[in-house]
Amino acid sequence: MPSQSEALAVTLRPATPGDVPVLMRLIQALAEYERLSHEVTGSAEDLERFLFSDRPYAEAVIAEVEGTAAGMALYFFNFSTFLMRPGLYLEDLFVLPAYRRRGIGQALLVHLGKLALARGCGRFEWSVLDWNSPAIEFYQRMGAELKPEWQLCRVTGEALAAFEQF
């Protein structure tokens, strides 16, 4: 592996069904980094079904260095009623520790920003954990504005199932 100061030749490509095991490893590594491994409850079959079915719910890009997966971005499209345009939401961006601070995260973010523009999106958004200062600083360097007045709302598990009773 090149040293931390060496530039890397990075290839970005859309994920394919054959990449599901690689994506699962990267997702597990991300969950471990975020101290959320206990929240990874889905399976490789779930991931494949929702990324590569006739009507996919999300897409992914893999960053490779010399044919080895070094990182990934998983994203989906939403819609802004105020802008009357779609938006691109970055669900997860992750670069393996050995490849960090080498431009891979930036390459993934720039790729998605260009994709958002190409698809007519009015915004490009994501969330970041409040303790992850390296990521926050990186995102701010890339022009991101943190929106502290917005709070993420989430309904999962039994609470989500309870919607059946309403």
Summary of the structure (lengths in Angstrom):
residues: 166
radius of gyration: 16.7
end to end distance: 55.1
largest distance: 57.2
contacts: 396
relative contact order: 0.14
helix: 39%
strand: 24%
